[in-house]
Amino acid sequence: MVAKDSKPSRRKTTQPTPEGAAPVARVRGSGAKTVYDQLRQSILELSLPPGSPLDEVTLSEQFQMSRTPIREALVRLSAEGLVRTLPNRNTIVSSIDFVQLPVYFEALRLMYRVTTRAAAVHRTAEHLVVIRGYEAAYADAVRRRDALAMIQSNRDFHVAIAQAGGNPYFVNLFERLLDEGRRILRIYYQSFDDRLPLQYVDEHNIMVRAIEAQDAETCDRLAAEHADQIIRQIQAYMARDTVSNITLND
């Protein structure tokens, strides 16, 4: 008698990293997400700089996958504005649109204010634990001059504040704004040789204390000041013409 087939298990394959590191287990069907996550991280951290070509055949060999998940990942990245397809159908990493920075800064400043103010009103003790954890991670990254860790922990810190505010629409919008700004922050940190002033660490701490005290007015003011000084310094850096080798949008 032939035994009945058992329920098929979810097959796993191995996936090398783009840098050729040791393979890791990959659940079947997760290929597009793996490619998307790794390419997105590389783009946001500028290890794939603006203008870098993203050839499907090369990526397929690099990730040891068929071209289908590669194409799916590129479509997702295109929807986020991180890559673009040229008329000849080649795909490249999108340039940084410095022309639109004033509009971006306006939205960023508003989200700093509204999310920090809302956190003061709605935060719980559990929210404060998470926020303080990211605050400490940021301070540690600054001490270690780890720019990529600074960028990630800064993003996580402000997203945690937004989550404490309780409005998922604000969270989603702020996440996107912070992610779009990661490449700008990376350029900016490079201007300090990754020696970020401790002023930012202090500002985070003061902001957390105001959230803990549920002082919405102070939170609003501190968030606006925090955003304004970052914006001013980025604008001053851009004005020094130290980004001449970064690709601009037409």
DONU-953973 format. One line per field, with one value per residue (C-alpha): residue number from 1; chain; x, y negated, z. Coordinates in steps of 0.02 Angstrom, whole numbers, padded with zeros to 5 digits. Last residue first. Example, Ala and Ser with C-alpha at 12.3 -4.5 7.8 and 13.67 -1.06 7.14 Angstrom:
<nodes>
pos: [2 | 1]
unit: [A | A]
c1: [00684 | 00615]
c2: [00053 | 00225]
c3: [00357 | 00390]
</nodes>
This chain:
<nodes>
pos: [250 | 249 | 248 | 247 | 246 | 245 | 244 | 243 | 242 | 241 | 240 | 239 | 238 | 237 | 236 | 235 | 234 | 233 | 232 | 231 | 230 | 229 | 228 | 227 | 226 | 225 | 224 | 223 | 222 | 221 | 220 | 219 | 218 | 217 | 216 | 215 | 214 | 213 | 212 | 211 | 210 | 209 | 208 | 207 | 206 | 205 | 204 | 203 | 202 | 201 | 200 | 199 | 198 | 197 | 196 | 195 | 194 | 193 | 192 | 191 | 190 | 189 | 188 | 187 | 186 | 185 | 184 | 183 | 182 | 181 | 180 | 179 | 178 | 177 | 176 | 175 | 174 | 173 | 172 | 171 | 170 | 169 | 168 | 167 | 166 | 165 | 164 | 163 | 162 | 161 | 160 | 159 | 158 | 157 | 156 | 155 | 154 | 153 | 152 | 151 | 150 | 149 | 148 | 147 | 146 | 145 | 144 | 143 | 142 | 141 | 140 | 139 | 138 | 137 | 136 | 135 | 134 | 133 | 132 | 131 | 130 | 129 | 128 | 127 | 126 | 125 | 124 | 123 | 122 | 121 | 120 | 119 | 118 | 117 | 116 | 115 | 114 | 113 | 112 | 111 | 110 | 109 | 108 | 107 | 106 | 105 | 104 | 103 | 102 | 101 | 100 | 99 | 98 | 97 | 96 | 95 | 94 | 93 | 92 | 91 | 90 | 89 | 88 | 87 | 86 | 85 | 84 | 83 | 82 | 81 | 80 | 79 | 78 | 77 | 76 | 75 | 74 | 73 | 72 | 71 | 70 | 69 | 68 | 67 | 66 | 65 | 64 | 63 | 62 | 61 | 60 | 59 | 58 | 57 | 56 | 55 | 54 | 53 | 52 | 51 | 50 | 49 | 48 | 47 | 46 | 45 | 44 | 43 | 42 | 41 | 40 | 39 | 38 | 37 | 36 | 35 | 34 | 33 | 32 | 31 | 30 | 29 | 28 | 27 | 26 | 25 | 24 | 23 | 22 | 21 | 20 | 19 | 18 | 17 | 16 | 15 | 14 | 13 | 12 | 11 | 10 | 9 | 8 | 7 | 6 | 5 | 4 | 3 | 2 | 1]
unit: [A | A | A | A | A | A | A | A | A | A | A | A | A | A | A | A | A | A | A | A | A | A | A | A | A | A | A | A | A | A | A | A | A | A | A | A | A | A | A | A | A | A | A | A | A | A | A | A | A | A | A | A | A | A | A | A | A | A | A | A | A | A | A | A | A | A | A | A | A | A | A | A | A | A | A | A | A | A | A | A | A | A | A | A | A | A | A | A | A | A | A | A | A | A | A | A | A | A | A | A | A | A | A | A | A | A | A | A | A | A | A | A | A | A | A | A | A | A | A | A | A | A | A | A | A | A | A | A | A | A | A | A | A | A | A | A | A | A | A | A | A | A | A | A | A | A | A | A | A | A | A | A | A | A | A | A | A | A | A | A | A | A | A | A | A | A | A | A | A | A | A | A | A | A | A | A | A | A | A | A | A | A | A | A | A | A | A | A | A | A | A | A | A | A | A | A | A | A | A | A | A | A | A | A | A | A | A | A | A | A | A | A | A | A | A | A | A | A | A | A | A | A | A | A | A | A | A | A | A | A | A | A | A | A | A | A | A | A | A | A | A | A | A | A | A | A | A | A | A | A]
c1: [00841 | 00868 | 01036 | 01175 | 01296 | 01471 | 01442 | 01387 | 01509 | 01438 | 01445 | 01261 | 01217 | 01301 | 01207 | 01043 | 01082 | 01125 | 00966 | 00857 | 00933 | 00912 | 00731 | 00682 | 00745 | 00668 | 00499 | 00509 | 00555 | 00409 | 00279 | 00347 | 00340 | 00157 | 00115 | 00190 | 00150 | 00294 | 00360 | 00345 | 00442 | 00576 | 00589 | 00615 | 00752 | 00843 | 00827 | 00895 | 01044 | 01091 | 01074 | 01187 | 01319 | 01383 | 01401 | 01579 | 01537 | 01672 | 01559 | 01517 | 01491 | 01347 | 01259 | 01277 | 01207 | 01068 | 01016 | 01014 | 00907 | 00782 | 00668 | 00661 | 00613 | 00476 | 00408 | 00407 | 00324 | 00182 | 00151 | 00157 | 00044 | -00084 | -00067 | -00118 | -00078 | 00044 | 00157 | 00180 | 00245 | 00371 | 00426 | 00446 | 00556 | 00672 | 00674 | 00732 | 00866 | 00918 | 00937 | 01030 | 01146 | 01179 | 01230 | 01340 | 01435 | 01540 | 01549 | 01489 | 01352 | 01298 | 01286 | 01178 | 01064 | 01046 | 01006 | 00867 | 00805 | 00785 | 00710 | 00572 | 00533 | 00523 | 00421 | 00293 | 00269 | 00237 | 00100 | 00099 | -00063 | -00045 | 00144 | 00151 | 00027 | 00143 | 00292 | 00194 | 00122 | 00285 | 00405 | 00273 | 00259 | 00448 | 00459 | 00321 | 00405 | 00576 | 00512 | 00440 | 00605 | 00702 | 00611 | 00756 | 00875 | 00794 | 00915 | 00945 | 00855 | 00953 | 00954 | 00846 | 00876 | 00719 | 00801 | 00683 | 00755 | 00673 | 00683 | 00739 | 00706 | 00541 | 00441 | 00343 | 00509 | 00572 | 00417 | 00438 | 00622 | 00577 | 00452 | 00583 | 00711 | 00578 | 00545 | 00727 | 00763 | 00867 | 01050 | 01054 | 01206 | 01160 | 00985 | 01055 | 01170 | 01028 | 00908 | 01031 | 01023 | 01137 | 01198 | 01138 | 01121 | 01239 | 01220 | 01318 | 01215 | 01131 | 00957 | 01009 | 01094 | 00945 | 00824 | 00928 | 00933 | 00748 | 00688 | 00797 | 00739 | 00558 | 00563 | 00639 | 00514 | 00420 | 00517 | 00583 | 00764 | 00902 | 01063 | 01213 | 01385 | 01433 | 01451 | 01423 | 01248 | 01201 | 01188 | 01018 | 00991 | 00837 | 00692 | 00542 | 00381 | 00332 | 00217 | 00078 | 00119 | 00092 | -00015 | 00076 | 00065 | 00000]
c2: [-03380 | -03284 | -03302 | -03172 | -03195 | -03249 | -03433 | -03391 | -03505 | -03662 | -03760 | -03799 | -03616 | -03622 | -03779 | -03698 | -03544 | -03654 | -03756 | -03600 | -03517 | -03678 | -03695 | -03516 | -03522 | -03695 | -03634 | -03477 | -03579 | -03699 | -03562 | -03463 | -03616 | -03642 | -03458 | -03443 | -03262 | -03258 | -03101 | -03188 | -03337 | -03221 | -03135 | -03302 | -03353 | -03188 | -03203 | -03380 | -03323 | -03189 | -03313 | -03438 | -03303 | -03364 | -03224 | -03168 | -03070 | -03164 | -03312 | -03340 | -03152 | -03170 | -03282 | -03161 | -03021 | -03136 | -03175 | -02989 | -02955 | -03091 | -02979 | -02858 | -02995 | -03057 | -02882 | -02841 | -03008 | -02971 | -02797 | -02855 | -03005 | -02890 | -02767 | -02900 | -02841 | -02976 | -02842 | -02776 | -02947 | -02946 | -02771 | -02835 | -02976 | -02857 | -02729 | -02860 | -02924 | -02743 | -02708 | -02869 | -02856 | -02672 | -02719 | -02859 | -02753 | -02886 | -02771 | -02909 | -02956 | -02774 | -02761 | -02917 | -02847 | -02680 | -02769 | -02870 | -02711 | -02628 | -02785 | -02782 | -02599 | -02622 | -02781 | -02690 | -02560 | -02697 | -02763 | -02909 | -02992 | -03178 | -03198 | -03081 | -03192 | -03342 | -03242 | -03178 | -03348 | -03443 | -03325 | -03297 | -03483 | -03502 | -03355 | -03423 | -03593 | -03511 | -03408 | -03562 | -03655 | -03499 | -03487 | -03558 | -03440 | -03291 | -03153 | -03047 | -02883 | -02720 | -02657 | -02544 | -02517 | -02521 | -02627 | -02767 | -02756 | -02663 | -02743 | -02689 | -02756 | -02840 | -02730 | -02653 | -02623 | -02524 | -02415 | -02386 | -02347 | -02212 | -02131 | -02132 | -02045 | -01921 | -01877 | -01879 | -01709 | -01702 | -01680 | -01851 | -01911 | -01814 | -01887 | -02058 | -02051 | -01997 | -02126 | -02270 | -02401 | -02542 | -02667 | -02843 | -02895 | -02797 | -02613 | -02615 | -02773 | -02716 | -02733 | -02642 | -02498 | -02476 | -02477 | -02350 | -02232 | -02246 | -02234 | -02084 | -01990 | -02042 | -01979 | -01813 | -01774 | -01643 | -01498 | -01536 | -01594 | -01523 | -01624 | -01615 | -01673 | -01847 | -01890 | -02077 | -02066 | -01941 | -01758 | -01672 | -01491 | -01393 | -01343 | -01240 | -01259 | -01083 | -00978 | -00893 | -00708 | -00606 | -00455 | -00291 | -00171 | 00000]
c3: [-00687 | -00527 | -00445 | -00438 | -00292 | -00346 | -00306 | -00129 | -00039 | -00120 | 00042 | 00015 | 00041 | 00211 | 00259 | 00206 | 00311 | 00459 | 00445 | 00426 | 00579 | 00680 | 00626 | 00663 | 00842 | 00869 | 00805 | 00912 | 01066 | 01041 | 01015 | 01162 | 01272 | 01228 | 01253 | 01427 | 01466 | 01593 | 01506 | 01338 | 01408 | 01475 | 01307 | 01218 | 01339 | 01307 | 01119 | 01125 | 01229 | 01103 | 00961 | 01049 | 01063 | 00895 | 00766 | 00730 | 00571 | 00474 | 00514 | 00330 | 00315 | 00437 | 00311 | 00167 | 00274 | 00335 | 00155 | 00115 | 00268 | 00224 | 00121 | 00267 | 00388 | 00273 | 00245 | 00430 | 00466 | 00346 | 00415 | 00596 | 00564 | 00485 | 00630 | 00758 | 00935 | 00989 | 01063 | 00886 | 00833 | 00975 | 00923 | 00745 | 00810 | 00902 | 00760 | 00636 | 00753 | 00786 | 00601 | 00558 | 00708 | 00670 | 00493 | 00559 | 00685 | 00771 | 00924 | 01041 | 00917 | 00904 | 01094 | 01103 | 00969 | 01057 | 01220 | 01138 | 01055 | 01224 | 01298 | 01167 | 01200 | 01389 | 01366 | 01260 | 01397 | 01526 | 01413 | 01292 | 01237 | 01270 | 01264 | 01114 | 01022 | 01041 | 00979 | 00829 | 00780 | 00796 | 00709 | 00575 | 00538 | 00524 | 00404 | 00292 | 00276 | 00254 | 00108 | 00023 | 00046 | -00014 | -00181 | -00283 | -00192 | -00279 | -00237 | -00392 | -00409 | -00412 | -00591 | -00700 | -00885 | -00993 | -01130 | -01078 | -00901 | -00758 | -00587 | -00415 | -00240 | -00283 | -00165 | -00310 | -00398 | -00248 | -00255 | -00443 | -00416 | -00289 | -00410 | -00549 | -00439 | -00382 | -00566 | -00625 | -00550 | -00393 | -00348 | -00263 | -00361 | -00518 | -00522 | -00479 | -00630 | -00744 | -00676 | -00696 | -00561 | -00618 | -00487 | -00524 | -00343 | -00230 | -00183 | -00019 | 00002 | 00165 | 00092 | -00067 | 00024 | 00140 | -00005 | -00100 | 00049 | 00092 | -00088 | -00129 | 00026 | -00004 | -00183 | -00128 | 00008 | -00092 | -00021 | 00151 | 00147 | 00256 | 00258 | 00141 | 00202 | 00141 | -00042 | -00025 | -00097 | 00039 | -00006 | 00005 | 00046 | 00007 | 00115 | 00069 | 00165 | 00213 | 00108 | 00205 | 00208 | 00053 | 00081 | 00098 | -00047 | 00000]
</nodes>
